[in-house]
Amino acid sequence: MNLTELNRIATAMVASGKGILAADESSGTIKKRFDAIGVESTESNRRDYREMLFRSSEAMSQYISGVILYDETIWQDAADGTPLVKLIESSGAIPGIKVDEGTQALPMCPGELVTVGLDKLAERLKKYYERGARFAKWRAVIDIGSGIPSMTAISVNAHALARYAALCQAAQIVPIVEPEVLMDGDHDIDRCYDVTQRVLNKTFQELRIQRVALEGMVLKPNMAISGKKSPKQASVEEVAEKTIRLLKACVPAAVPGIAFLSGGQSDEEATAHLNAMHKLGPLPWGLTFSYGRALQAAPQKAWSGKAENVAAGQRAFSHRARMNSLASKGEWQSSLEKKAA
Ligand code: 5MM
C-alpha cells in the first residue's frame, strides 16, 4: 500500500470548492428516478443520461472532484465509443466505483439491514483499478425507529465497512466509508445525533481494529438532521451546529475529508446546510458534498430523456454543482438560486 498516494487522492477528492457526484444508482434506483421523469430505464438511456452529466464541461472541470459509478457504467462507452471513465478523467475528475452489492435482511434483527458484497471483493477491486477507478464506495444503511437501531446492526455494518476499507487500501483504492443513518422517520434531530454518534464511534473503532489508515480514506456521513416526518424540523443553523459538533467529537483529524450524502433533503436544503457549516470554521478536515439526489434531481427533470434537452440538463447540473461548490467554501447565498435553464 502506498499511503502517500492514497492520501493524495483522498485530499483531491475534497479539494476546496469541489465535491463528488454520486452517480452510482443501482438498476432499481435509477429505474425509480427515470420512472419519475417518464423515461424507460434501458441500458442506452442510462448511458445517454450519464454521458450528458460527464460531458458537462463547466461542472466537471470546475466543481466536481470525482464521480461514483455503478458497475454497469464503469464498463460503458459513450455514443462515440469513448469509455465513460475516459470522459471523467479528461475533465480532470477522478473515477470511483460503488462496490457494495446492496443490502439484505439482518437475521434476528427484524426490520434491519446489513450491506453485502465482501465475497470476491479483492478480485473485483483489481479489475476496477485497471479500468481507472481510484476510489470506491460502500454504503451501510441504519434506520431509526421504535427499538432500532440495535447494537447488532450497528456493529455488523461497521465491521463490514472496515473489511471493505482495508481491502480497498490493499488494492491502492481510496475507500469512501458511508454509514448512512436514514432521515425517513419521525424522530427529532437529537435522536439522529445520538444514533449517528453511536454509528460513527463504532465505525471508527472497527476501522482502527482492522488497521485502516485514516489518512487514506474519505467519510460520507449523513448530517445531524430531523426525520422527514418529524413535526419538529430543525433550522439550517441548528443542523449545521449539531452536525459540526458531532463530527468534531467522532471523526479524527487524520481523516482528510468528509463528503456528505444528501439523504432526501431538497437541493437547496442540502446546499444551505453545507454552507452554514463552513461559517463555523476552521474545520480539521475538508468538508464537502457527495450528493446523488441533490445534484441530479434538477438535471433529470430538465433532460427528461430527450436529446434536444441535453444542453438544458447540463445547465441544470452545472448550476447545482456551482451552488454546492460555493457552499463548500461558505460562499453561497440563497439569492444565487435563480432558475438555471
Ligand atoms: C446515488 O445513490 C447511491 C446509490 O443508491 P442505491 O445503491 O440504493 O441505488 C447512494 O448510495 C448514494 O451515493 C448515497 O445515498 C448518497 O446519495 P443521496 O441521494 O442521499 O445524496
Residues whose N, C-alpha, C, O or C-beta is under 5 A from the ligand:
A	BS01	5MM	A22 A23 D24 E25 S26 T29 R139 L261 S262 G263 G264 S290 Y291 G292 R293 A294
